Amino acid sequence: MALEDKKISYRIYLVAFMIFVMAVCISVKLTNIQWVEGEYYRKLAKERTVKNFVIPANKGNIYSADGSLLATSIPNYKIRFDALAPKEEDFRKYLNPLADSLSVMLGKPSGHYYNELRQARANKNRYFLVARNLSYTEYMRIKSFPLFRLGAFKGGIITEQRTVREHPIGRIAERTIGYERVDHKGENLTVGIEGAFAQYLNGKEGKRLMQKIAKNQWKPIGDDNEVEPVDGYDIISTIDVYIQDIAHHALLKQLEYYEADHGCVVVMETKTGYVKAISNLGRNMDGSYSETVNYAVWESHEPGSTFKLAGLIALLEDKKVDTSKVYDTRGGDITYFGRHVRDSKKGGYGKISLARGFELSSNTVLVQAVYDNYKENPQEFVDHLNRFGLNKKLGVPIKGEGRPYIPQPEDPRWSRITLPWMGFGYGVSMTPLQTLTFYNAVANNGEMIRPLFVKEIKEWDRTIKRFDKEVINPKICSVETLKKVKAVLENVVKRGTGSKLYSKDFSMAGKTGTAQVDYGKGKDNMYYSSSFAGYFPADNPQYSCIVIIHKPSTDKGYYGADVSGPVFKRIAQKIFTDVPSTDQIKKLDKKIKKQEQLYASYYQKEQRIKEKAPKAIPNTIGMSGMDAVALLGNMGLKVQVLGVGKVKKQSLAPGQPVNKKQTIILELS
């Protein structure tokens, strides 16, 4: 008995000791948490109950030169459903009408939505996806559906909003206007004007301190802790929507007819360097065309005959020859170091002048002229090309400009055939935009200017930054040389390879180009690129333009005059239909009022218009999106556009007072 009591006492003491040790450990831990690690846990608790939320800034808009909206931010909605939130009686009552409403709006049969929603409730799915990519109007409509109209807690509707960029004019000039996408590596890829001017467009995010009050529910902790977001600036581009539309459809039509792989066209204002239109179209797997690559800025390739202009200017500047110098085309086939240089016309052109050789794009004439005069000192020829700036990038802000390549005599790749091949545009590489810039310099009396895509950056009516003409080379050659090359460029269209483009209604000047691409990979892999570079009108250039089309169907044709030339002519023709020539004005049998009278009349009329200007929100229903945006923008309103086409709905009712900086949402159809 005594032994048994002793065992019991031992167990009691052991248990008591263990409890004591545990108590000591707990006390030590509590002391450690309170005094040693207390600050860490207090900070952790605060982080989980108090949090800084980012307030996104409103991204700036991109406008065309004439005020049309090219890119804007609009809200985009995703609707999910918490299937356990509604009461059983509400779920049963509203399930059928909700399924019917979803069917009408989203298109699938009512039974599909009925089964999906029932399955979501059976599976206790609290995050079931109902619809995505909804516009603001569609979001407001779906919120009013049976069950969903009861709200988040009783109806189970969950709304997720994000902001997306919309191009009101569609996919025209999409690559140049730009966009932001996630690439194959999962990284953000921003291209075009969007990428180049992101620091101005994006604005600055704000911050708001919020406190957690329930699951997924946060409330602001006063205004003092808030950092206000700063909206992004607006970008006024150089793009002219009218010219852009002409260029896009002219290029598209030609690509489709010739079943070409890809092509581009750029129209530039001669005296300013403003890019008025730029279109880059590539062939998709289904045979359609879309803007996926900025070929005009990026694609550096052998230009072919359009490069002959650089050789001609170098020859004339160095006074090596004159345009009247006669060359024998030698049956249209000359051999240099075992390699043939051939003319497109079998048998050649006989004996012709350098000017005529340029007009007919004779390879044998230009190669002889360059090689015979520079073979003893090829560096002299290359130095001319370098002085033109053809060996350097233009430095345009849009990312991805291709690097030009002008061979240098000290290069390991330089060989005996390099110089003669340069004479007709092979062995060198340039992008379409770089080639156009050189032609534009000729049109602009020798002044080479950098292409510009943006005119100014604005915050409402205040100009933040203006982009003026940027001169790369003030004078690429003498006035005498310019006069001669302008004459032969005009004659290319009048009586040379571009004679099919000739029009008695307006003058054009330029050079055709037909280059073999990938000729080193064998006959089966070789294809043609067809080009035309020039300017119009020839006597007083207003615009320069380049058209390049790659890999046209050889069954239909591949020469530059046939493939790319018509695009150039179509663009020039359409622009000229809106701008009468001085000759047309001279023929009008009308007396013209004095300038002072015209100005006074115009000023009085303008004042009357201003006095009658609307002071209330106008009714824009039925107007084109561009016209509505221009009208409302001029009244000081900020405009958001949903869709493409004509206005079918506006968020602010007509007739209510205008408050500047107010936002109005237009829904287009």
C-alpha positions in Angstrom: 0.0 0.0 0.0 2.8 2.4 0.9 4.6 1.5 -2.3 1.4 2.1 -4.3 1.0 5.6 -2.7 4.6 6.4 -3.4 4.1 5.6 -7.1 1.0 7.9 -7.2 2.9 10.7 -5.5 5.8 10.3 -8.1 3.3 10.6 -10.9 1.7 13.7 -9.4 5.1 15.3 -9.0 6.0 14.5 -12.6 2.8 15.9 -14.0 3.2 19.0 -11.8 6.8 19.4 -12.9 5.8 19.1 -16.6 3.0 21.7 -16.1 5.5 24.0 -14.4 8.0 23.6 -17.3 5.2 24.3 -19.8 4.1 27.4 -17.8 7.6 28.7 -17.7 8.0 28.1 -21.5 4.7 29.9 -22.2 5.8 32.8 -19.9 9.1 33.1 -21.7 7.4 33.0 -25.1 4.9 35.6 -24.1 7.6 37.8 -22.6 9.6 37.4 -25.9 6.5 38.2 -28.0 5.6 41.2 -25.9 9.0 42.8 -25.4 11.5 41.3 -27.8 9.4 40.6 -31.0 6.5 42.9 -30.1 7.3 45.5 -32.7 7.5 43.0 -35.5 4.1 41.5 -34.7 2.4 44.9 -34.2 3.7 45.8 -37.6 2.5 42.5 -39.1 -1.0 43.0 -37.6 -1.1 46.6 -39.0 -0.1 45.4 -42.5 -2.9 42.9 -42.5 -5.6 45.3 -41.3 -4.3 48.5 -42.8 -3.1 48.6 -46.4 -2.1 51.2 -49.0 -4.3 50.7 -52.1 -3.1 52.0 -55.5 -5.4 54.6 -57.2 -4.7 54.2 -61.0 -4.1 57.4 -63.0 -6.2 58.1 -66.0 -4.1 57.5 -69.1 -3.9 60.3 -71.6 -5.5 60.2 -75.0 -3.8 60.1 -78.4 -5.3 62.4 -81.1 -4.7 62.9 -84.8 -3.4 66.2 -86.1 -7.0 67.2 -86.9 -8.3 66.4 -83.4 -9.8 62.9 -84.1 -9.4 60.4 -81.3 -6.9 57.7 -82.1 -6.6 56.0 -78.7 -8.4 56.3 -75.4 -9.0 54.4 -72.2 -12.4 52.9 -71.5 -13.7 50.7 -68.6 -14.0 47.0 -69.3 -16.0 44.6 -67.0 -16.0 41.0 -65.9 -19.0 39.6 -64.1 -18.7 36.7 -61.7 -21.3 35.0 -59.4 -21.1 34.0 -55.8 -23.5 31.0 -56.0 -23.9 30.7 -52.2 -24.8 34.4 -51.5 -28.5 34.3 -52.5 -31.1 32.7 -50.2 -32.5 29.5 -51.5 -36.0 31.0 -52.1 -34.4 33.9 -54.1 -32.2 31.6 -56.1 -35.2 29.4 -57.1 -37.4 32.4 -57.8 -35.0 34.3 -60.1 -33.0 31.5 -61.7 -35.2 31.1 -64.8 -35.7 34.8 -65.6 -31.9 35.4 -65.0 -31.0 32.6 -67.4 -33.4 34.1 -70.0 -31.9 37.6 -69.6 -28.4 36.2 -70.0 -29.4 34.3 -73.1 -30.8 37.4 -74.8 -27.7 39.4 -74.0 -24.9 36.9 -74.4 -26.3 34.7 -77.1 -26.2 31.1 -75.7 -29.5 29.2 -75.0 -31.3 29.9 -71.8 -30.9 26.3 -70.7 -27.2 26.6 -70.9 -27.1 29.4 -68.3 -29.8 27.7 -66.2 -27.6 24.5 -65.9 -24.4 26.4 -65.4 -25.8 28.5 -62.5 -27.4 25.4 -60.8 -24.1 23.5 -61.1 -22.2 26.5 -59.6 -24.5 26.4 -56.6 -24.3 22.7 -56.2 -20.5 22.9 -56.3 -20.5 25.8 -53.8 -18.7 27.9 -56.4 -18.3 31.4 -55.0 -16.4 32.8 -58.0 -18.3 31.5 -61.1 -17.5 33.4 -64.4 -20.6 34.7 -66.1 -19.3 37.1 -68.7 -16.2 39.0 -69.6 -15.1 42.0 -71.8 -18.4 43.9 -71.2 -18.7 47.6 -72.0 -20.0 50.1 -69.5 -23.5 50.0 -71.1 -23.5 46.2 -71.0 -22.4 46.2 -67.4 -25.2 48.5 -66.4 -27.7 46.3 -68.2 -26.5 43.0 -66.6 -26.6 44.7 -63.1 -30.4 45.1 -63.6 -31.1 41.5 -64.4 -33.2 39.4 -62.0 -31.3 38.2 -58.9 -28.3 40.4 -59.8 -30.3 43.5 -59.1 -30.4 42.5 -55.4 -26.7 43.4 -55.2 -23.5 41.6 -54.1 -24.7 40.3 -50.7 -28.2 39.2 -51.7 -27.8 38.6 -55.4 -24.2 37.3 -55.5 -23.0 39.5 -58.4 -19.3 40.2 -58.3 -17.9 43.0 -60.6 -14.3 43.2 -61.7 -13.4 46.4 -63.6 -10.3 47.1 -65.5 -9.3 49.8 -68.0 -8.5 48.9 -71.6 -7.2 51.0 -74.5 -9.6 51.5 -77.4 -8.8 52.7 -81.0 -12.0 54.5 -82.2 -10.8 54.3 -85.9 -10.3 50.6 -85.7 -7.1 48.8 -86.5 -5.8 51.4 -89.0 -2.3 52.5 -88.1 -2.6 50.3 -85.0 1.1 49.4 -84.8 2.2 53.1 -85.0 -0.5 54.4 -82.6 0.6 51.6 -80.4 -0.6 49.2 -77.7 0.5 47.3 -74.6 0.5 43.5 -74.6 2.1 40.6 -72.8 4.7 38.9 -74.9 5.6 35.1 -74.9 7.9 35.7 -71.9 5.1 37.2 -69.8 6.6 40.7 -70.0 4.7 43.8 -71.0 5.4 44.9 -74.5 4.5 48.5 -75.4 4.9 49.6 -79.0 4.3 52.7 -81.2 3.5 56.1 -79.8 2.0 54.4 -76.7 5.4 53.0 -75.9 7.6 55.9 -77.0 5.6 58.5 -75.0 4.5 56.3 -72.0 6.1 58.6 -69.5 3.7 61.4 -70.6 0.6 59.2 -71.3 0.7 57.1 -68.1 0.5 59.8 -65.4 1.3 59.0 -61.8 -0.6 56.5 -59.6 -2.1 57.7 -56.3 -2.3 55.9 -53.0 -5.1 55.6 -50.4 -4.7 54.1 -47.0 -7.6 51.6 -46.3 -8.6 49.7 -43.2 -10.0 46.1 -43.4 -13.5 45.9 -41.8 -14.6 42.5 -43.1 -13.6 39.9 -45.6 -12.7 41.6 -48.8 -14.1 44.9 -47.5 -11.9 47.9 -46.9 -12.7 51.5 -46.0 -10.6 54.7 -46.4 -8.8 56.1 -43.4 -9.4 59.8 -44.0 -8.2 62.0 -46.8 -5.0 63.0 -45.1 -3.4 59.7 -46.0 -4.3 59.9 -49.7 -1.9 60.7 -52.5 -3.9 62.0 -55.4 -3.3 60.4 -58.8 -2.0 62.6 -61.6 -3.7 62.1 -65.0 -1.5 61.4 -68.0 -1.0 64.1 -70.7 -2.7 63.9 -74.1 -0.6 63.3 -77.2 -1.3 65.2 -80.5 0.1 63.1 -83.3 1.1 64.1 -86.8 -1.3 61.5 -88.3 -4.0 62.9 -90.6 -7.0 60.5 -90.5 -8.1 61.3 -94.0 -4.6 60.6 -95.6 -4.2 57.6 -93.3 -7.4 56.1 -94.5 -6.4 56.6 -98.1 -3.0 55.1 -97.6 -4.3 52.1 -95.7 -6.9 51.1 -98.2 -4.7 51.8 -101.2 -2.0 49.5 -99.8 -4.5 46.8 -98.7 -6.1 46.7 -102.2 -2.7 46.1 -103.8 -1.5 43.5 -101.3 -4.7 41.5 -101.8 -4.5 41.6 -105.6 -0.9 40.6 -105.7 -1.2 38.1 -102.9 1.9 39.7 -101.3 3.5 38.7 -98.0 3.6 42.2 -96.5 4.0 45.8 -97.3 4.1 49.4 -96.0 3.5 52.9 -97.0 4.5 56.2 -95.4 3.4 59.7 -96.4 5.4 62.6 -95.0 4.9 66.3 -95.1 7.9 67.6 -97.0 8.8 70.8 -95.1 8.0 69.7 -91.6 8.8 66.0 -91.5 5.4 65.2 -90.1 4.4 61.7 -90.8 0.8 62.1 -92.1 0.1 58.4 -92.7 1.9 55.1 -92.1 0.5 51.7 -92.8 2.1 48.3 -92.2 0.2 45.3 -93.3 1.3 41.6 -93.1 -0.5 38.5 -94.4 -2.1 36.3 -91.8 -2.6 32.5 -92.0 -6.1 32.9 -93.3 -5.1 35.3 -96.1 -6.3 38.5 -94.4 -4.0 41.4 -93.6 -3.4 43.2 -90.3 -0.9 45.4 -88.6 1.5 43.2 -86.6 4.9 44.6 -87.4 6.1 48.1 -88.1 7.9 47.3 -91.3 8.4 51.0 -92.2 10.5 51.6 -89.1 12.0 48.2 -88.4 12.6 46.3 -91.6 16.1 47.0 -93.0 16.7 45.4 -96.4 18.4 45.9 -99.7 16.5 48.8 -101.4 17.5 48.0 -105.0 17.0 50.7 -107.6 15.6 53.4 -105.3 19.2 53.6 -103.9 20.5 54.7 -107.4 19.5 58.2 -106.4 22.3 58.3 -103.8 24.9 57.2 -106.4 23.7 59.7 -108.9 24.0 62.6 -106.4 27.5 61.5 -105.4 28.6 61.4 -109.0 27.2 64.9 -109.8 28.6 66.4 -106.6 32.1 65.1 -107.2 31.7 66.3 -110.8 32.8 62.9 -112.0 30.2 62.9 -114.8 27.2 64.9 -116.0 23.8 63.6 -116.7 24.5 63.9 -120.4 27.4 61.4 -120.3 26.7 58.5 -122.7 27.1 54.9 -121.7 26.9 51.7 -123.7 24.5 49.2 -122.1 26.5 46.4 -123.8 23.5 44.3 -124.7 22.1 44.6 -121.2 24.6 42.3 -119.6 28.0 43.3 -118.0 30.3 41.0 -116.1 32.3 42.1 -113.1 34.7 39.5 -111.6 32.6 36.6 -112.9 29.2 38.1 -111.7 26.6 39.4 -114.1 24.8 42.7 -113.9 21.7 42.7 -116.2 19.1 45.2 -117.3 15.4 44.3 -117.0 15.1 44.8 -120.8 16.6 41.9 -122.7 19.3 43.2 -125.1 19.7 46.4 -123.1 19.1 50.0 -124.3 22.0 50.6 -126.6 23.9 53.8 -126.0 22.1 56.2 -123.7 22.9 59.1 -121.4 23.3 58.8 -117.6 20.0 60.7 -117.2 18.2 58.4 -119.5 19.7 55.4 -117.8 18.4 56.6 -114.5 14.9 57.2 -116.0 14.9 53.6 -117.4 16.5 52.2 -114.3 19.3 50.7 -116.3 21.5 48.7 -114.0 24.4 48.5 -116.5 24.5 52.3 -116.8 24.5 53.1 -113.1 27.0 50.4 -112.3 29.4 51.6 -115.0 29.1 55.2 -113.8 29.8 54.3 -110.1 32.5 51.7 -110.7 34.5 53.5 -113.4 34.7 56.7 -111.4 35.3 55.3 -107.9 37.2 52.0 -108.4 40.5 53.6 -107.6 39.2 55.2 -104.5 36.0 53.6 -103.2 36.3 55.4 -99.9 35.4 58.6 -101.7 32.1 57.2 -102.8 31.4 55.7 -99.3 32.3 59.0 -97.7 29.5 60.7 -99.7 27.0 58.2 -98.5 28.1 58.7 -94.9 27.8 62.5 -95.3 24.3 62.0 -96.5 23.7 60.3 -93.2 22.7 57.0 -94.8 24.9 55.0 -92.4 23.1 56.1 -89.3 19.8 55.5 -87.7 17.3 58.4 -87.9 16.7 58.4 -84.1 12.9 58.3 -84.2 11.3 57.9 -80.8 9.3 54.8 -81.8 11.2 51.7 -80.6 12.7 49.1 -82.9 14.3 51.2 -85.7 16.3 49.0 -88.0 20.0 49.7 -88.4 21.1 50.8 -91.9 24.2 49.2 -93.4 26.6 50.9 -95.8 29.7 48.8 -96.4 33.1 50.4 -95.6 36.3 49.5 -97.5 38.0 48.4 -94.3 35.2 45.9 -93.6 36.2 42.2 -93.8 33.1 41.7 -95.9 34.2 44.2 -98.5 35.1 42.5 -101.8 35.8 43.4 -105.4 32.1 43.3 -106.3 30.9 45.4 -103.4 31.4 48.8 -105.1 29.7 47.9 -108.4 26.8 46.2 -106.6 26.3 49.3 -104.4 25.8 51.2 -107.7 22.4 49.5 -108.2 21.3 49.2 -104.6 22.7 45.8 -103.5 25.0 45.1 -100.6 23.5 48.0 -98.6 20.5 48.0 -96.3 18.0 50.7 -95.3 14.5 50.8 -93.8 11.7 52.3 -95.8 11.5 55.3 -93.5 15.3 55.9 -93.9 14.9 55.8 -97.7 11.9 58.1 -97.6 13.9 60.6 -95.5 16.6 60.8 -98.2 14.0 61.4 -101.0 12.3 63.9 -98.8 15.6 65.8 -98.5 15.7 66.1 -102.3 12.1 67.4 -102.4 12.9 69.8 -99.5 15.7 71.6 -101.5 18.5 69.5 -99.9 17.5 69.8 -96.2 17.2 66.4 -94.5 14.8 66.4 -91.6 13.9 63.8 -89.0 10.5 62.2 -89.4 8.1 63.3 -86.6 5.2 61.3 -85.3 4.1 63.7 -82.5 3.3 67.4 -82.8 2.8 68.3 -79.1 2.0 67.0 -75.7 -0.9 68.8 -74.0 -2.8 69.0 -70.7 -6.2 70.2 -71.8 -5.5 73.5 -73.5 -2.0 73.9 -72.1 0.9 72.8 -74.2 3.5 70.8 -72.2 5.9 70.2 -75.0 6.0 71.0 -78.7 8.0 69.1 -81.4 9.3 71.3 -84.1 11.3 70.5 -87.2 14.6 68.6 -86.5 17.3 69.1 -89.1 19.6 66.1 -89.7 21.6 67.6 -92.6 21.0 71.2 -93.6 22.3 70.6 -97.2 22.9 67.2 -98.7 24.1 68.6 -102.0 24.4 71.8 -104.1 21.6 73.6 -105.8 22.9 72.7 -109.2 22.9 69.0 -108.4 19.4 69.2 -106.9 18.1 70.8 -110.1 19.5 68.0 -112.2 18.2 65.1 -110.0 14.8 66.7 -109.6 14.5 66.8 -113.4 15.4 63.1 -113.9 13.1 62.1 -111.0 10.2 63.9 -112.7 11.2 62.3 -116.1 11.0 58.8 -114.5 7.2 59.4 -114.2 6.9 61.3 -117.5 8.8 58.9 -119.8 10.7 56.3 -117.7 9.9 53.2 -115.7 7.1 55.1 -113.9 5.3 56.3 -117.1 2.2 54.3 -116.2 1.7 56.6 -113.2 1.8 59.8 -115.3 -1.2 62.1 -114.9 -1.8 65.4 -116.8 -3.8 66.6 -113.8 -0.9 66.8 -111.4 2.9 66.2 -111.4 4.8 63.5 -109.6 8.5 62.6 -109.3 10.2 59.5 -108.0 12.0 56.3 -108.6 10.8 52.7 -109.1 12.6 49.9 -107.5 12.6 46.1 -107.9 15.0 44.1 -105.8 15.7 40.4 -105.4 15.6 39.3 -101.8 17.2 36.2 -100.3 18.9 35.6 -103.7 21.8 33.9 -101.8 19.5 31.2 -100.5 18.9 29.7 -103.9 16.3 30.3 -106.7 13.5 28.6 -104.9 13.8 30.9 -101.8 14.4 34.1 -103.7 11.6 36.6 -104.0 11.0 40.2 -105.1 10.4 43.5 -103.2 8.7 46.2 -105.3 9.0 49.8 -104.3 8.3 53.4 -105.4 9.7 56.4 -103.6 9.0 60.0 -104.6 7.2 63.2 -103.9 4.3 65.4 -105.3 3.6 67.8 -106.8 7.0 67.7 -108.6 7.3 71.5 -109.1 6.3 72.4 -105.5 6.6 69.3 -103.3 4.1 69.1 -100.4 4.3 65.4 -99.6 6.9 62.7 -100.0 5.8 59.0 -100.1 7.3 55.5 -100.2 5.5 52.3 -100.9 7.2 48.9 -100.5 5.5 45.5 -101.2 7.3 42.3 -100.4 6.9 38.9 -102.1 4.1 39.7 -104.7 2.9 36.8 -106.8 5.3 36.7 -109.8 2.4 35.3 -111.9 0.7 38.7 -111.6 3.8 40.9 -111.6 6.7 42.1 -109.5 8.1 45.4 -111.0 7.9 48.4 -108.8 6.0 50.4 -111.4 3.3 47.8 -111.6 3.0 46.7 -107.9 3.9 49.7 -105.7 3.6 52.6 -108.2 -0.3 52.5 -108.4 -0.5 52.8 -104.6 1.7 56.0 -104.7 -0.5 57.4 -107.5 -3.8 56.6 -105.8 -2.6 58.4 -102.6 -1.4 61.5 -104.6 -4.6 61.5 -106.7 -7.0 61.4 -103.7 -5.1 64.1 -101.8 -5.1 66.3 -104.9 -8.9 66.0 -105.3 -9.3 68.0 -102.1 -6.6 70.6 -103.0 -7.1 72.5 -106.3 -4.0 73.5 -108.1 -3.1 77.1 -108.8 -3.8 76.5 -112.5 -7.4 75.5 -111.7 -7.9 78.7 -109.7 -6.5 80.8 -112.5 -9.1 79.5 -114.9 -12.0 80.6 -112.7 -13.6 83.7 -114.1 -14.3 85.3 -110.8 -13.3 88.6 -109.2 -11.5 88.1 -105.9 -12.3 90.5 -103.0 -9.5 92.4 -101.3 -7.8 90.5 -98.5 -8.9 93.1 -95.9 -12.6 92.7 -96.9 -12.3 88.9 -96.8 -10.7 89.0 -93.3 -13.3 91.5 -91.9 -16.1 89.4 -93.3 -14.7 86.2 -91.9 -14.0 87.8 -88.5 -17.6 89.1 -88.2 -19.0 85.7 -89.2 -16.7 84.0 -86.6 -17.9 86.3 -83.9 -21.6 85.5 -84.7 -20.8 81.8 -84.6 -19.1 82.1 -81.2 -22.1 84.1 -79.9 -24.4 81.3 -81.0 -22.1 78.5 -79.7 -24.1 76.0 -77.5 -23.8 76.4 -73.8 -25.5 73.1 -73.1 -24.7 69.4 -73.8 -25.6 68.8 -77.5 -27.4 65.8 -78.9 -24.7 63.7 -80.7 -26.9 60.7 -81.5 -26.4 59.7 -85.1 -23.2 61.7 -85.5 -19.9 60.0 -86.5 -17.7 59.2 -83.6 -14.9 61.5 -84.8 -17.3 64.5 -85.3 -18.9 64.0 -81.9 -15.5 63.8 -80.2 -14.3 67.0 -81.9 -17.5 68.9 -81.0 -17.6 67.8 -77.4 -13.8 68.2 -77.0 -14.0 71.8 -78.2 -16.6 72.5 -75.5 -14.0 71.4 -72.9 -15.5 68.0 -72.1 -13.4 64.9 -71.7 -14.7 62.2 -74.0 -14.6 58.4 -73.7 -15.6 56.3 -76.7 -17.0 52.8 -76.7 -17.0 51.0 -80.0 -16.7 52.2 -83.6 -19.1 54.0 -86.0 -21.9 56.5 -85.2 -23.1 57.6 -81.8 -26.1 55.6 -80.6 -26.0 56.6 -76.9 -24.4 59.3 -74.7 -24.0 59.3 -70.9 -24.9 63.0 -70.4 -28.4 64.0 -71.4 -28.7 66.7 -74.1 -29.6 70.2 -72.8 -27.9 70.0 -69.4 -25.3 72.7 -68.6 -21.7 72.2 -69.7 -19.1 71.8 -67.0 -15.6 71.9 -68.3 -13.5 68.8 -67.5 -16.7 66.8 -67.2 -16.5 63.3 -68.7 -19.0 62.1 -71.3 -19.2 58.5 -72.5 -20.3 57.9 -76.1 -21.4 54.5 -77.2 -20.9 53.9 -80.9 -22.3 51.3 -83.3 
